[in-house]
């Protein structure tokens, strides 16, 4: 939901009672932790797009930037969908919530015009990524406002291009009691003009708008503020669409003891499960062993949309956010590994002000997103999240097996014989032997910086060290992973040798870094501290090598030192210093 001001404290934090009851049931089930967890189904709400169901929410990205990201990043990473901010004309303003105050249903927002939106959808579809549009259909702009929208349409209270006085609900005051269903669904949400969604004309206008977006290639919708629209009205609106089979997911922010619940809206689409994000925040701040029960007491997995954070919850504190750092990445890792609901990865921008719009936003435009600026969070470009999208696609509907936890902040589990994940939510590295159902072989730890190699034995066991606030993830889609060679060690060379005018000193040997015994290709040393010649040679740790020194003049004449080849070995930690003297 987009708001012009923050919600009341009672509305925000009254939800904790609902979550607390669910967490109590988690605690009651903790005694079962010793029992192997087998057969937890992997169901997804979002219809799979060629086997891909992960959604990326690019909040407040303009259409040109979304198009570029679909081609360069989102498509190659394996996302099935990209969710974009509302495309309809809205009030002017740099604040993020102006996108959630519609003026008309013309496609022309501060994120781009109709042609740019259409081109973006085509680019994403061509990249194998379908588009979900955020649809604001509960209300229009705030009462008492007037002026011109982002597409140039004039509006004033009770007078919009598509709607007049009779198209708004009779309640002309703000919602004051969230325990009163009628108020919540017929009065104004923080001053926004509440549409009479029971009216046939209003329903058809909304249906036509959604059909128009489908005609541009949109494949689904996030229905904003669904809680504030009677579920039957939304079902009627969808039935009026020419494309009534299009995917919908509802924003229904369930709260403790309120009469309106998420499951009421399953007649026209799926619903976002906000308690999932709340529990992630709670458990990563307490103990993640409870995550084993994260689906308990919530929507059915195949009807739930889940996320670690979204644009509302990161601002009001209900969920984790990018400000949680490593734990935020771990929460996304868990979400993409655990088979509950359809996961949405959120990507927005940094902020200190609740109302702050996208970086560089003006009254009527948003600049291109710049992931190198440090202002856009760009989670989709973070290695761990990118690789976990591939993990999610690879394990598919494989069940959870081999659950393990330490009763606190270390967990591990398999996804059948397709994958395995371990998460360490502590400040110290941990090493242990894990048991998986993976076939014997070599696997890549896809969330490690260098895709480290993990060898799984015939009995499915392997030993690994998980870094502090880190994770391990291996799957059958990425095997035979060789550890990258260690960076070359810099061998320090120091040799005492007197030379004649025009000669220089070189070190040669049986390694390519030493010229393979070719004096012309040897490493020339510096005479800055003559008669001591110094330099460095790049050789890998543990390398044993043979070498000698040679004097070479400007004409290419070579004088070799006498005696047998010298022999040395670079230490395992990469340390070696040669202190030699020329042998006549």
C-alpha positions as CSV (number, residue, x, y, z in Angstrom):
1,X,0.0,0.0,0.0
2,X,1.2,3.5,-0.6
3,X,0.4,6.1,2.0
4,X,0.8,9.8,2.4
5,X,1.7,9.4,6.0
6,X,2.6,6.5,8.3
7,X,-0.1,4.4,9.8
8,X,-1.2,4.7,13.4
9,X,0.7,2.9,16.1
10,X,-2.2,0.8,17.1
11,X,-2.7,-0.4,13.5
12,X,1.0,-1.2,13.0
13,X,1.8,-3.0,16.2
14,X,-1.5,-4.4,17.0
15,X,-0.6,-7.1,14.6
16,X,2.0,-8.5,17.0
17,X,-0.7,-10.4,18.9
18,X,-1.4,-12.5,15.8
19,X,2.3,-13.2,15.2
20,X,2.9,-13.9,18.9
21,X,0.2,-16.6,18.9
22,X,1.8,-18.2,15.9
23,X,5.2,-18.0,17.4
24,X,3.8,-19.7,20.5
25,X,2.7,-22.6,18.4
26,X,6.3,-22.7,17.0
27,X,7.7,-22.9,20.5
28,X,5.3,-25.7,21.4
29,X,6.6,-27.6,18.4
30,X,10.2,-27.2,19.3
31,X,10.2,-30.5,21.1
32,X,9.9,-32.1,17.7
33,X,13.3,-30.8,16.6
34,X,15.0,-34.2,17.0
35,X,12.6,-35.8,14.5
36,X,13.8,-35.8,10.9
37,X,11.7,-33.4,8.7
38,X,10.7,-35.2,5.6
39,X,8.2,-34.6,2.8
40,X,7.4,-30.9,3.4
41,X,5.8,-30.0,0.0
42,X,7.3,-27.3,-2.2
43,X,4.3,-25.4,-3.7
44,X,4.3,-22.1,-5.3
45,X,1.5,-19.5,-5.7
46,X,2.8,-17.7,-8.7
47,X,2.3,-19.8,-11.8
48,X,5.6,-21.1,-13.0
49,X,7.1,-19.3,-16.0
50,X,9.0,-22.0,-17.8
51,X,9.9,-23.6,-14.4
52,X,10.7,-20.2,-12.8
53,X,8.4,-18.6,-10.1
54,X,10.7,-16.1,-8.2
55,X,9.5,-12.5,-8.4
56,X,11.8,-9.5,-8.3
57,X,10.1,-6.3,-7.1
58,X,11.9,-3.3,-8.6
59,X,10.4,-0.6,-6.5
60,X,10.4,2.9,-8.1
61,X,12.6,1.8,-11.0
62,X,11.7,3.7,-14.2
63,X,10.6,1.7,-17.2
64,X,13.8,2.2,-19.2
65,X,15.9,0.9,-16.2
66,X,13.6,-2.1,-15.7
67,X,13.9,-3.0,-19.4
68,X,17.7,-2.9,-19.2
69,X,17.8,-4.9,-16.0
70,X,15.5,-7.6,-17.5
71,X,18.0,-8.1,-20.3
72,X,21.3,-7.8,-18.4
73,X,20.5,-9.3,-15.0
74,X,17.0,-10.5,-14.3
75,X,16.5,-12.8,-17.2
76,X,20.0,-14.4,-17.0
77,X,19.6,-14.9,-13.2
78,X,16.4,-17.0,-13.8
79,X,13.7,-14.8,-12.3
80,X,10.3,-15.7,-13.6
81,X,8.7,-12.3,-13.0
82,X,9.5,-8.7,-12.3
83,X,7.0,-6.6,-10.3
84,X,6.9,-2.9,-11.2
85,X,5.5,0.1,-9.5
86,X,2.0,1.5,-10.5
87,X,2.0,2.6,-14.1
88,X,-1.2,4.8,-13.9
89,X,-1.2,8.6,-13.9
90,X,-0.8,9.9,-10.4
91,X,-0.3,13.2,-8.5
92,X,2.9,14.9,-9.0
93,X,5.6,14.8,-6.3
94,X,9.0,13.3,-5.6
95,X,7.8,11.2,-2.6
96,X,7.4,7.5,-3.2
97,X,3.8,7.5,-2.1
98,X,2.7,9.8,-4.9
99,X,2.7,6.7,-7.2
100,X,-0.1,5.4,-5.0
101,X,-2.4,8.3,-5.5
102,X,-4.0,7.8,-8.9
103,X,-5.4,10.7,-11.0
104,X,-6.5,8.6,-14.0
105,X,-6.0,5.1,-15.5
106,X,-3.9,6.5,-18.4
107,X,-0.5,4.8,-18.5
108,X,1.8,7.8,-17.8
109,X,3.5,7.9,-14.4
110,X,6.7,9.6,-13.3
111,X,8.4,6.3,-14.1
112,X,7.7,6.7,-17.8
113,X,5.0,7.1,-20.5
114,X,2.9,4.5,-22.3
115,X,5.4,3.9,-25.0
116,X,8.2,3.4,-22.6
117,X,6.1,1.1,-20.4
118,X,5.1,-1.0,-23.5
119,X,8.7,-1.3,-24.6
120,X,9.8,-2.3,-21.1
121,X,7.2,-5.1,-21.0
122,X,8.3,-6.3,-24.4
123,X,12.0,-6.3,-23.4
124,X,11.3,-8.2,-20.3
125,X,9.1,-10.8,-22.0
126,X,11.8,-11.2,-24.7
127,X,14.3,-11.9,-21.8
128,X,12.0,-14.6,-20.4
129,X,10.7,-12.5,-17.6
130,X,7.0,-11.8,-17.2
131,X,5.7,-8.5,-15.7
132,X,3.5,-8.1,-12.7
133,X,2.1,-4.5,-12.3
134,X,1.2,-2.9,-9.0
135,X,-2.4,-1.9,-9.4
136,X,-4.0,0.8,-7.2
137,X,-7.8,0.4,-7.5
138,X,-9.2,1.1,-4.1
139,X,-8.9,4.8,-4.2
140,X,-7.9,7.9,-6.1
141,X,-5.8,10.9,-4.9
142,X,-6.4,12.4,-1.5
143,X,-9.5,14.5,-0.8
144,X,-8.9,18.2,-1.0
145,X,-6.2,17.9,-3.5
146,X,-6.3,19.4,-7.0
147,X,-4.0,20.1,-9.9
148,X,-2.5,18.2,-12.7
149,X,-1.3,14.6,-12.8
150,X,1.9,13.2,-14.2
151,X,0.2,12.8,-17.6
152,X,-1.3,16.3,-17.7
153,X,-4.8,15.4,-16.5
154,X,-6.6,18.0,-14.3
155,X,-8.3,16.7,-11.1
156,X,-10.0,18.0,-8.0
157,X,-12.0,16.5,-5.2
158,X,-14.9,14.4,-6.6
159,X,-13.8,15.3,-10.2
160,X,-11.3,13.0,-11.9
161,X,-11.1,12.1,-15.6
162,X,-12.8,8.7,-15.0
163,X,-14.8,9.3,-11.8
164,X,-17.1,11.9,-10.3
165,X,-18.8,12.4,-6.9
166,X,-21.3,9.5,-7.3
167,X,-18.4,7.0,-7.9
168,X,-17.0,7.4,-4.4
169,X,-18.3,5.8,-1.2
170,X,-20.7,7.8,0.9
171,X,-18.4,7.7,3.9
172,X,-16.4,11.0,3.7
173,X,-14.3,10.5,6.8
174,X,-11.1,8.6,7.5
175,X,-11.0,5.1,8.9
176,X,-10.8,5.4,12.7
177,X,-11.6,1.9,13.8
178,X,-10.0,-1.1,12.1
179,X,-12.2,-3.5,14.1
180,X,-15.2,-2.1,12.0
181,X,-15.3,-4.0,8.7
182,X,-17.6,-1.4,7.1
183,X,-15.4,1.5,8.0
184,X,-12.3,-0.2,6.7
185,X,-13.9,-1.0,3.4
186,X,-16.1,2.1,2.8
187,X,-14.3,5.1,4.5
188,X,-11.1,6.9,3.4
189,X,-7.7,5.4,4.0
190,X,-5.5,8.3,5.2
191,X,-7.6,10.8,3.3
192,X,-7.6,9.1,0.0
193,X,-10.9,9.2,-2.1
194,X,-12.4,5.8,-1.6
195,X,-13.9,4.3,-4.8
196,X,-17.4,2.8,-4.7
197,X,-16.2,-0.6,-5.9
198,X,-19.7,-2.1,-5.7
199,X,-20.8,0.2,-8.5
200,X,-21.0,-1.4,-11.9
201,X,-19.5,1.6,-13.7
202,X,-16.5,1.7,-11.3
203,X,-16.0,-2.0,-11.6
204,X,-15.9,-1.8,-15.4
205,X,-13.5,1.1,-15.5
206,X,-11.1,-0.8,-13.3
207,X,-11.5,-4.0,-15.3
208,X,-10.9,-2.0,-18.5
209,X,-7.7,-0.5,-17.0
210,X,-6.3,-3.9,-16.1
211,X,-7.2,-5.3,-19.5
212,X,-5.4,-2.4,-21.1
213,X,-2.2,-3.4,-19.2
214,X,-2.7,-7.0,-20.3
215,X,-2.9,-5.8,-23.9
216,X,0.5,-4.3,-23.4
217,X,1.9,-7.7,-22.3
218,X,1.4,-7.6,-18.5
219,X,1.0,-11.1,-17.0
220,X,-0.3,-10.4,-13.5
221,X,-1.1,-7.8,-10.9
222,X,-0.4,-7.0,-7.3
223,X,-3.7,-5.6,-6.1
224,X,-2.8,-2.7,-3.7
225,X,-4.9,-2.2,-0.5
226,X,-7.2,-5.2,-1.2
227,X,-8.2,-5.3,2.5
228,X,-10.0,-2.0,1.9
229,X,-12.2,-3.4,-0.9
230,X,-14.8,-6.1,-0.2
231,X,-13.6,-9.4,-1.5
232,X,-16.9,-9.9,-3.5
233,X,-16.3,-6.5,-5.3
234,X,-12.9,-7.7,-6.4
235,X,-14.2,-11.0,-7.6
236,X,-16.8,-9.1,-9.7
237,X,-14.2,-6.7,-11.1
238,X,-12.1,-9.7,-12.2
239,X,-15.1,-11.4,-13.8
240,X,-15.7,-8.2,-15.8
241,X,-12.2,-8.5,-17.3
242,X,-11.7,-9.9,-20.8
243,X,-8.6,-11.6,-19.3
244,X,-10.2,-12.8,-16.1
245,X,-7.7,-15.7,-15.8
246,X,-4.8,-13.3,-15.3
247,X,-2.8,-13.8,-12.1
248,X,-3.6,-11.6,-9.1
249,X,-1.9,-11.5,-5.7
250,X,-3.6,-9.3,-3.0
251,X,-2.0,-7.0,-0.5
252,X,-4.0,-7.9,2.6
253,X,-2.2,-6.7,5.7
254,X,-3.6,-9.0,8.4
255,X,-3.6,-7.6,11.9
256,X,-4.4,-9.0,15.3
257,X,-8.1,-9.4,16.1
258,X,-9.2,-7.5,13.0
259,X,-12.3,-9.0,11.2
260,X,-10.7,-8.9,7.6
261,X,-8.4,-11.8,6.9
262,X,-6.1,-12.8,4.0
263,X,-8.0,-15.9,3.1
264,X,-11.2,-14.0,2.2
265,X,-9.5,-12.8,-1.0
266,X,-8.5,-16.2,-2.4
267,X,-11.6,-16.2,-4.6
268,X,-9.9,-13.8,-7.0
269,X,-6.2,-14.4,-6.4
270,X,-3.5,-15.3,-4.0
271,X,-2.6,-13.1,-1.0
272,X,0.7,-11.9,0.4
273,X,1.5,-13.5,3.8
274,X,2.8,-10.6,5.9
275,X,3.3,-12.8,8.9
276,X,6.0,-14.6,7.0
277,X,8.1,-11.4,6.9
278,X,7.3,-10.6,10.5
279,X,8.5,-14.1,11.6
280,X,11.7,-13.8,9.6
281,X,12.4,-10.6,11.4
282,X,11.6,-12.1,14.8
283,X,13.6,-15.3,14.3
284,X,16.7,-13.8,12.8
285,X,16.7,-11.5,15.8
286,X,16.1,-14.4,18.2
287,X,16.8,-17.9,17.0
288,X,16.4,-19.3,13.4
289,X,15.7,-22.8,14.6
290,X,12.0,-21.7,14.8
291,X,12.0,-21.2,11.0
292,X,11.3,-24.9,10.6
293,X,7.7,-24.1,11.4
294,X,7.4,-20.9,9.4
295,X,4.5,-22.2,7.4
296,X,2.4,-23.1,10.4
297,X,-0.8,-21.1,10.9
298,X,-0.4,-19.2,7.7
299,X,-2.0,-19.3,4.3
300,X,-1.7,-22.5,2.3
301,X,1.7,-22.5,0.6
302,X,0.2,-22.6,-2.9
303,X,-1.8,-19.5,-2.2
304,X,0.8,-17.4,-0.4
305,X,3.1,-14.7,-1.7
306,X,6.1,-14.2,0.6
307,X,8.9,-11.7,1.0
308,X,11.6,-10.6,3.4
309,X,10.7,-6.9,2.9
310,X,8.6,-4.6,0.8
311,X,8.3,-0.8,0.5
312,X,5.8,-0.5,3.4
313,X,7.4,-2.9,5.8
314,X,11.0,-1.7,5.4
315,X,9.8,1.8,6.4
316,X,7.4,1.0,9.2
317,X,9.7,-1.5,10.9
318,X,7.5,-4.6,10.5
319,X,10.2,-6.5,8.6
320,X,13.9,-6.7,8.0
321,X,15.5,-4.4,5.5
322,X,18.8,-3.7,3.7
323,X,19.9,-2.0,6.9
324,X,20.2,-5.5,8.6
325,X,23.2,-6.2,6.4
326,X,24.4,-9.8,6.5
327,X,21.3,-11.1,8.2
328,X,19.1,-9.6,5.5
329,X,21.1,-11.7,2.9
330,X,20.6,-14.8,5.1
331,X,16.9,-14.2,5.3
332,X,16.7,-14.0,1.5
333,X,18.8,-17.1,1.3
334,X,16.4,-19.0,3.5
335,X,13.3,-17.7,1.6
336,X,14.7,-18.8,-1.7
337,X,15.7,-22.2,-0.3
338,X,12.6,-23.1,1.8
339,X,9.4,-24.4,0.0
340,X,6.7,-22.1,1.3
341,X,4.8,-19.7,-1.0
342,X,6.1,-17.8,-4.0
343,X,9.2,-15.7,-3.0
344,X,9.6,-12.1,-4.0
345,X,13.0,-10.5,-3.7
346,X,12.7,-6.8,-3.0
347,X,15.0,-4.2,-4.5
348,X,14.6,-0.5,-3.7
349,X,16.9,2.3,-2.5
350,X,18.5,3.6,0.6
351,X,16.6,6.1,2.7
352,X,16.6,7.9,6.0
353,X,13.4,9.9,5.5
354,X,10.1,7.8,5.5
355,X,8.7,9.9,2.6
356,X,11.9,10.1,0.5
357,X,11.4,9.2,-3.1
358,X,13.8,7.4,-5.4
359,X,17.3,9.0,-5.8
360,X,17.1,12.1,-7.9
361,X,13.3,12.0,-8.2
362,X,11.5,15.2,-9.2
363,X,7.9,16.2,-9.3
364,X,7.3,14.3,-12.5
365,X,10.2,11.9,-13.2
366,X,12.6,9.4,-11.7
367,X,16.2,9.1,-13.2
368,X,17.6,5.8,-14.3
369,X,18.5,3.4,-11.5
370,X,22.3,3.4,-10.9
371,X,23.5,0.3,-9.0
372,X,27.0,1.7,-8.8
373,X,25.9,4.9,-6.9
374,X,25.4,3.2,-3.6
375,X,21.9,4.8,-3.4
376,X,20.0,1.9,-5.0
377,X,20.1,-1.3,-3.0
378,X,20.1,-3.6,-6.1
379,X,19.7,-6.9,-4.2
380,X,19.3,-8.7,-7.6
381,X,22.9,-8.1,-8.3
382,X,24.2,-9.5,-5.1
383,X,26.0,-12.8,-5.6
384,X,24.2,-14.7,-2.9
385,X,20.7,-13.8,-4.0
386,X,21.4,-14.3,-7.7
387,X,22.8,-17.8,-7.0
388,X,19.9,-18.7,-4.7
389,X,17.4,-17.9,-7.5
390,X,19.2,-20.6,-9.5
391,X,19.0,-22.9,-6.5
392,X,15.3,-22.3,-6.2
393,X,14.7,-23.1,-9.9
394,X,16.9,-26.2,-9.7
395,X,15.3,-27.9,-6.6
396,X,11.8,-27.2,-7.9
397,X,9.2,-29.1,-5.8
398,X,11.7,-31.4,-4.0
399,X,10.7,-31.9,-0.4
400,X,12.6,-30.7,2.7
401,X,14.7,-33.5,4.2
402,X,17.5,-33.9,6.8
403,X,16.6,-30.9,8.9
404,X,19.2,-30.1,11.5
405,X,19.6,-27.3,14.0
406,X,21.6,-26.6,17.1
407,X,18.4,-25.4,19.0
408,X,19.4,-21.8,18.3
409,X,21.0,-20.0,15.4
410,X,22.4,-22.7,13.1
411,X,20.2,-24.7,10.8
412,X,20.7,-27.0,7.8
413,X,18.3,-28.9,5.5
414,X,18.1,-30.6,2.2
415,X,15.8,-30.3,-0.7
416,X,15.5,-34.0,-1.5
417,X,18.3,-35.2,-3.7
418,X,18.5,-31.8,-5.5
419,X,20.1,-29.5,-3.0
420,X,21.3,-28.7,0.5
421,X,21.5,-25.4,2.5
422,X,23.2,-24.5,5.8
423,X,22.8,-21.1,7.6
424,X,24.9,-19.7,10.4
425,X,23.2,-16.8,12.1
426,X,26.0,-16.3,14.7
427,X,29.1,-14.1,14.9
428,X,31.5,-17.1,14.8
429,X,32.4,-19.5,12.0
430,X,31.3,-23.1,12.5
431,X,32.6,-26.4,11.2
432,X,30.6,-29.6,11.2
433,X,29.8,-32.7,9.1
434,X,26.3,-32.5,7.4
435,X,24.2,-35.3,6.1
436,X,22.4,-34.9,2.8
437,X,20.5,-36.9,0.3
438,X,22.7,-35.7,-2.5
439,X,24.5,-38.3,-4.7
440,X,28.3,-38.6,-4.2
441,X,30.2,-36.0,-6.2
442,X,31.7,-32.6,-6.3
443,X,29.4,-29.6,-5.8
444,X,29.8,-25.8,-5.9
445,X,28.9,-23.8,-2.8
446,X,27.0,-21.2,-4.9
447,X,26.7,-18.6,-2.1
448,X,30.4,-18.5,-1.4
449,X,32.5,-15.7,-3.0
450,X,34.4,-18.1,-5.2
451,X,32.0,-21.0,-5.6
452,X,34.1,-23.2,-3.3
453,X,34.3,-26.9,-3.9
454,X,32.4,-29.3,-1.7
455,X,32.9,-33.0,-1.9
456,X,29.9,-35.2,-0.9
457,X,30.7,-38.8,0.1
458,X,28.8,-41.9,-1.0
459,X,26.7,-41.7,2.2
460,X,25.7,-38.1,1.5
461,X,27.9,-36.6,4.1
462,X,30.3,-33.7,3.8
463,X,32.3,-31.4,6.1
464,X,32.3,-27.7,5.7
465,X,33.0,-24.5,7.5
466,X,30.2,-21.9,7.5
467,X,31.5,-18.3,8.0
468,X,30.0,-16.0,10.7
469,X,26.6,-14.7,9.5
470,X,27.1,-16.8,6.4
471,X,25.6,-19.7,4.5
472,X,26.4,-22.7,2.3
473,X,24.2,-23.8,-0.6
474,X,24.9,-26.7,-3.0
475,X,22.7,-28.2,-5.7
476,X,22.8,-30.6,-8.6
477,X,22.6,-27.8,-11.1
478,X,26.1,-26.7,-10.3
479,X,28.6,-29.5,-9.9
480,X,32.2,-30.4,-10.6
481,X,33.4,-27.1,-9.1
482,X,37.2,-26.8,-8.8
483,X,38.5,-24.5,-6.2
484,X,40.1,-21.5,-7.8
485,X,43.9,-21.5,-7.6
486,X,45.3,-19.4,-4.8
487,X,46.6,-16.0,-5.7
488,X,50.3,-16.1,-6.7
489,X,52.7,-15.6,-3.8
490,X,55.2,-12.8,-4.2
491,X,58.6,-14.4,-3.7
492,X,61.1,-11.8,-2.5
493,X,64.5,-12.0,-4.2
494,X,67.7,-10.5,-2.8
495,X,71.1,-11.4,-4.3
496,X,74.6,-9.8,-3.8
497,X,76.4,-9.6,-7.2
498,X,79.0,-7.3,-8.8
499,X,78.6,-6.5,-12.5
500,X,80.3,-4.5,-15.2
501,X,79.0,-1.4,-16.9
502,X,76.0,-2.4,-19.1
503,X,75.1,-5.6,-17.3
504,X,72.0,-6.3,-15.4
505,X,71.0,-9.3,-13.2
506,X,68.1,-11.7,-13.8
507,X,66.7,-14.7,-12.1
508,X,65.6,-17.6,-14.4
509,X,64.3,-21.1,-13.6
510,X,62.0,-24.0,-14.5
511,X,58.7,-22.0,-14.1
512,X,57.0,-19.9,-16.7
513,X,57.2,-17.0,-14.2
514,X,61.0,-17.5,-14.3
515,X,61.2,-17.7,-18.1
516,X,61.5,-21.5,-18.3
517,X,65.3,-21.1,-18.3
518,X,65.3,-18.5,-21.1
519,X,67.5,-15.6,-19.9
520,X,65.7,-13.2,-22.2
521,X,62.4,-14.1,-20.4
522,X,63.8,-14.1,-16.9
523,X,62.9,-11.6,-14.2
524,X,65.1,-8.5,-14.3
525,X,66.2,-7.4,-10.8
526,X,66.7,-3.9,-9.6
527,X,70.2,-2.4,-8.8
528,X,68.8,0.4,-6.7
529,X,70.7,-1.0,-3.7
530,X,73.8,-2.2,-5.7
531,X,75.6,-4.5,-5.2
532,X,72.4,-6.0,-3.8
533,X,69.9,-6.7,-6.5
534,X,66.2,-7.1,-5.5
535,X,62.9,-8.0,-7.0
536,X,59.8,-10.3,-6.7
537,X,58.6,-13.3,-8.6
538,X,54.9,-14.4,-8.6
539,X,54.7,-18.1,-7.8
540,X,51.8,-20.1,-6.3
541,X,52.0,-21.2,-2.6
542,X,53.6,-24.6,-2.3
543,X,55.5,-24.5,-5.5
544,X,58.9,-26.2,-5.6
545,X,61.2,-24.7,-8.2
546,X,64.8,-24.6,-9.6
547,X,66.5,-21.4,-10.4
548,X,69.8,-19.6,-11.2
549,X,71.1,-16.0,-11.7
550,X,72.4,-14.7,-15.0
551,X,74.2,-11.5,-16.1
552,X,72.9,-10.1,-19.3
553,X,74.4,-7.1,-21.2
554,X,72.9,-4.8,-23.8
555,X,74.0,-7.0,-26.7
556,X,72.3,-10.0,-25.2
557,X,75.4,-11.7,-24.0
558,X,74.7,-14.0,-21.1
559,X,76.9,-15.1,-18.2
560,X,75.5,-17.9,-16.0
561,X,76.5,-18.3,-12.4
562,X,78.4,-21.5,-11.6
563,X,77.3,-24.6,-9.7
564,X,74.2,-26.7,-9.6
565,X,70.7,-25.4,-10.0
566,X,69.4,-23.8,-6.8
567,X,66.2,-25.3,-5.4
568,X,63.5,-23.6,-3.2
569,X,59.9,-24.1,-2.2
570,X,57.2,-21.5,-1.6
571,X,55.6,-22.0,1.8
572,X,52.0,-23.2,2.0
573,X,51.1,-19.7,3.2
574,X,52.8,-18.1,0.3
575,X,55.9,-16.8,2.1
576,X,59.5,-17.1,0.7
577,X,62.5,-14.8,0.7
578,X,65.6,-15.6,-1.3
579,X,68.9,-14.2,0.2
580,X,71.7,-15.3,-2.1
581,X,75.2,-14.4,-3.4
582,X,76.5,-14.7,-6.9
583,X,78.5,-17.8,-7.5
584,X,81.6,-17.3,-9.7
